[in-house]
């Protein structure tokens, strides 16, 4: 072994570690997670359904129709729809409640329980 062999610099692939120290950890290249989208946000292919939904909600707001909203977990919310946006409904009943559209299982008019 010559002096020139011991004086070379360590390579980045195999760094020298002093005795008693743990070797450095290599970083794993993790894939970036996909963005989360609410189920209520639909693609452009559902534009016809979106217009029908907006028309129905606007009609119920204008006529102040008492509604029953059944949530995915089975809870019932009674009241009139006060306003809506892309992801939620505001219901005015005993309490004012903000409900995500993705949490709604189905809804109907209060008198149409047949």
N, C-alpha and C positions, 0 to 999 in steps of 0.2 A: 504494500500500500504506500503510495507516494503522498507527499504533502499536498500536492495539487488536488488529489482526490478528496481529501478531508476538508478543503477550504471552499468547495463549491457551494453555492446557495441552494437551500431546500426548494424542491419543486412545489407548486401549488397543489399537486395531486397527492403528494405524500409529505405533509409537513412534519418536521421533527418535533417530538414531544419529550419533554424532560421527564425523568423518572418520578413517579408519584402523581403525575397529572393525567387527567382523562384526555383522550384524543378529542379534537374539536368535532362538533357535530356537523354533518352535511345537511344543507337545507334541501327539502324536497320541493319540487315545483308542483304546487297544488293547483288544480284547475279552478278558475274563478267560478263561483256559483252563479246559476242562472237567476235573473231578476224575478222576484215574486210578483205575480199578477193576481188580482182578485178575480174570482169567477164571473163577477158581474161585468167586468171589462171584456167585451167581446170583440172579435175581429170585424173587419169591414163587411165580410160576407153575411153577417147577421144584421145588416143595416135595416132591412125591412122589419124584422122583429123588434128592433130598437125603436123604430118610429111607432109601431103599434103600442109598445109599452108606454112611451111618452104620451101618446094620445089618450090612452086609458087613464093614466095617472092624472093628467091635466083635467080630464072630464070629472074624475072623482074629487079633485080639489075644488073645482068650480062649483059643483053641486053640493059640497060638504056631506058626502055620503058616509054614513057610519060603516066602518070596515072592521073585519076581523083578520088579523095577520097571524098565521101559525108559523112558528119558528122551527128550525131543524131539530131542536131539542124537545119539541112538543109544547112549548109555552105559547099561550095565546095572548095577543095584545089587541085590545079593542080601542077604537077611536077613529077620528077623521084624519086624513092625510093633510098635513099643513103645507109641506113643501118636499121636494125631492131634488137630488142631484145624481150624478153618474153612479155613485156607490151607496147611497143611503136614502132613507125616508125619515121624515120627522112626523110623528104621530101625536095628535093632541087628543087625549082621553082624560082619564083621572089624573095622569101625570103626562108631561111632555116627554116623549121617548124618541131617541135617535136609533134607528135600526139599520144595520148594514144589509144591503140587498142580498149579499151572499149568504146571510143567515136565515133568509125567508124560505120556508118550504112551499107555502101557497098562501093566497089571500082571497077573501070573498066579501061580498056585501053582507051586512049584518042580517038583513031579512032573507037572504038566499041560503039558508042552512039546509035546504031539502036535498 
